[in-house]
Amino acid sequence: MKQITDINQVNDVLADYNGSIADLALFSISLKRLAIRITKADTTDVLHLVVVGCLHITGPFSWKNALMEVSFSDEVDAPFGGYIITDKKAGFKLTTVGGLVILKGRLEEFGDSLDHFVIGDVDE
């Protein structure tokens, strides 16, 4: 499994998965933490875009032909700023004050809850 935190690399990986299926796979009861799973038909690897400190979410819970991107947010008034995750075509927008990471690996390397999410080893 690989983890990616640099926003430029995150967007490069998301671009490689354009046209995939995205869904809100895991989330905390408060929705402050969540994982968006992105699956692509021609690969065994899946992406999980994991975000913390979620402030606002608009859009579908699952959609096809995902065209997601991440940008820094000027909407967030916090010491370290925040991020906006969008898929304009799908009408999806998520604003977060916390961090984000993409985890890329085989589906069996991931758990079924945010508390026990990573089962396999993580490479930087």
PLY file of the C-alpha trace (Angstrom):
ply
format ascii 1.0
element vertex 124
property float x
property float y
property float z
element edge 123
property int vertex1
property int vertex2
end_header
0.00 0.00 0.00
1.22 3.48 -0.78
0.32 6.77 0.92
0.37 10.17 -0.77
-0.01 13.50 1.04
1.51 16.06 -1.34
-1.40 17.94 -3.00
0.23 17.89 -6.46
0.83 14.14 -6.27
-2.70 13.63 -4.91
-4.12 15.43 -7.94
-1.88 13.42 -10.31
-3.16 10.15 -8.85
-6.77 11.37 -8.95
-6.29 12.32 -12.63
-5.11 8.75 -13.34
-8.46 7.57 -11.93
-10.66 9.97 -13.95
-13.79 8.18 -15.11
-13.81 5.82 -12.13
-16.51 5.13 -9.54
-16.35 7.15 -6.31
-18.32 6.49 -3.13
-18.27 7.55 0.50
-17.04 4.20 1.77
-16.38 4.91 5.45
-17.24 7.74 7.79
-17.45 8.59 11.45
-20.84 9.25 13.03
-20.07 12.98 13.17
-18.82 12.94 9.54
-15.65 14.69 10.76
-13.60 11.83 9.30
-14.37 9.99 6.10
-12.87 7.92 3.31
-13.89 8.27 -0.32
-13.17 5.03 -2.21
-12.30 5.38 -5.89
-12.30 2.23 -8.02
-11.11 1.85 -11.59
-12.21 -0.99 -13.85
-8.80 -1.84 -15.34
-6.75 -2.15 -12.13
-6.74 -4.17 -8.92
-5.64 -1.13 -6.90
-8.23 1.11 -5.27
-7.77 4.61 -3.89
-9.06 5.83 -0.57
-9.02 9.58 -0.13
-9.09 9.92 3.66
-9.94 13.32 5.14
-10.23 14.63 8.69
-11.81 17.79 10.06
-14.67 17.80 7.55
-16.67 21.04 7.74
-19.14 20.88 4.85
-20.20 18.34 2.27
-22.52 18.68 -0.72
-23.34 16.16 -3.40
-23.95 12.48 -4.01
-22.75 9.60 -1.82
-21.76 7.55 -4.88
-21.20 8.48 -8.52
-19.75 7.22 -11.79
-17.27 9.00 -14.09
-15.49 10.68 -11.18
-13.35 13.72 -12.03
-12.06 14.67 -8.61
-9.50 17.28 -7.65
-8.12 18.79 -4.46
-7.24 22.43 -3.90
-6.22 24.59 -0.96
-9.14 26.45 0.59
-9.41 30.18 1.25
-12.85 29.48 2.74
-11.35 27.96 5.88
-10.25 30.32 8.62
-7.83 28.09 10.52
-4.13 28.30 11.36
-3.16 25.68 8.76
-5.88 26.40 6.20
-7.83 23.56 4.70
-8.73 21.74 1.51
-11.61 21.57 -0.91
-12.26 18.30 -2.69
-14.49 18.71 -5.73
-16.02 16.86 -8.61
-17.76 19.69 -10.44
-19.47 17.39 -12.95
-21.01 15.33 -10.14
-21.85 18.36 -8.00
-19.65 17.09 -5.16
-17.80 19.43 -2.80
-16.16 18.67 0.53
-14.47 21.32 2.67
-12.07 20.19 5.36
-9.97 21.99 7.95
-7.79 18.97 8.65
-5.43 16.87 6.63
-5.89 14.43 3.81
-4.09 11.42 2.43
-4.57 9.07 -0.49
-3.98 5.43 0.28
-3.50 3.27 -2.81
-3.58 -0.51 -2.57
-5.56 -3.68 -3.03
-9.02 -3.75 -1.45
-8.03 -6.52 0.98
-5.35 -4.23 2.48
-8.07 -2.00 3.94
-10.28 -2.62 6.95
-14.00 -2.01 7.28
-13.90 0.90 9.75
-11.90 4.09 10.13
-10.56 2.88 13.48
-9.08 -0.27 11.89
-8.65 0.96 8.35
-5.12 0.03 7.28
-4.42 -3.69 7.48
-1.30 -3.92 5.31
2.04 -2.12 5.48
2.19 1.48 4.25
5.02 2.71 2.02
5.90 6.39 1.88
0 1
1 2
2 3
3 4
4 5
5 6
6 7
7 8
8 9
9 10
10 11
11 12
12 13
13 14
14 15
15 16
16 17
17 18
18 19
19 20
20 21
21 22
22 23
23 24
24 25
25 26
26 27
27 28
28 29
29 30
30 31
31 32
32 33
33 34
34 35
35 36
36 37
37 38
38 39
39 40
40 41
41 42
42 43
43 44
44 45
45 46
46 47
47 48
48 49
49 50
50 51
51 52
52 53
53 54
54 55
55 56
56 57
57 58
58 59
59 60
60 61
61 62
62 63
63 64
64 65
65 66
66 67
67 68
68 69
69 70
70 71
71 72
72 73
73 74
74 75
75 76
76 77
77 78
78 79
79 80
80 81
81 82
82 83
83 84
84 85
85 86
86 87
87 88
88 89
89 90
90 91
91 92
92 93
93 94
94 95
95 96
96 97
97 98
98 99
99 100
100 101
101 102
102 103
103 104
104 105
105 106
106 107
107 108
108 109
109 110
110 111
111 112
112 113
113 114
114 115
115 116
116 117
117 118
118 119
119 120
120 121
121 122
122 123
